[in-house]
Amino acid sequence: MADKVIYAMYDDDDTLMNGAKHLVKEGVKVSDVYSPMPLHGIDPIIGVEPTRLGIAAFLYGLTGTMLAIIGIRYMMIIDWPMNIGGKPNFSLHENMLSFVPIFFEFTVLCAAHGMAITYLLRNKTLPGMPARNPDPRTTDDKFIIEIKSSENAHIEDKKLSDLIKSTGFIEIEEKKY
């Protein structure tokens, strides 16, 4: 069976927010919202869970710190020890304070690159991937609520369309996938 997707377009963000609140209150599962700008407060309304990108950033930073410690220990202590400024060159813990800027910079480098790559992979927005935007006007001044019939099987089509019509949309489109 083909999945029917309903796109309800709005011309105002407040109308969209109120419409989403009304739909969710009536038991409709909103799949996604497309907008030209961030809509603060829409995530808890439509049930989007908080991101775990902060945890990933911490793990990427921790990986960067460990790689910096291992690399500096190998390069400056084991492979080619140098006497710089009269500092002892036979142990890492005696020189640790000299390497703090390198630890910090490598931590930030790994955390930033790891977060960027994770974000692109998770959102499927890598270069060359097709856009998932249902209508190009959402990058200009329109807002869209996406409702999938497969996620709202408990609501009959007539009632679902009546609920959507009561939200103040300006245009509605149905697509079958």
C-alpha positions, 0 to 999 in steps of 0.5 A: 500500500502506498503511503500518503503524505499531506503537506499543509502550507502556512504563510505565518509561523504563529499560525503554523505553531497554533495549527501544530498544537491543535493537531497534536492535541487531537492525536495527529502525529506530525512528521516534520515541519519545514520553515525558512528559519528556526522555529523556537518551541516547535520541537516539543510540540511535534515530539522531536527528541533533543539531540545527542550531538553534545555527547558526540562532541564530548567523545570526539574531543576526548578522542582528540585529546588522547590522540594528541597525548599519544602523538606528543609522547611518541614524537617528543619523548620516544622518537626524537627527544629535544632539549628545549629551554632546558626542560627534561625530555625523558618523561611526558608528565614533566613536560605536560604543561608545555603541551597544553596548547597543543592538547587544546587545539587538537581537542577542538579540531577533532570535536569540530570536525567530528560534529560537522561530519556527524551532523551531515551524515545524520541529516543526510545532507552530504554533497550530492545527495538529493534535497528532501524539501517538499516545496522550494517556497519553504526556503523563502517565506512559507511554512509546511507541516508534513503529516504521513498517513501511515503514522496516523492510521488510527485516524480516518482520512475524513477526520484527518482532513477536517482537522487539517482544514481547521488549522488555517492553512493557505495551501494543501497538497497530497502525495503518494509514495 
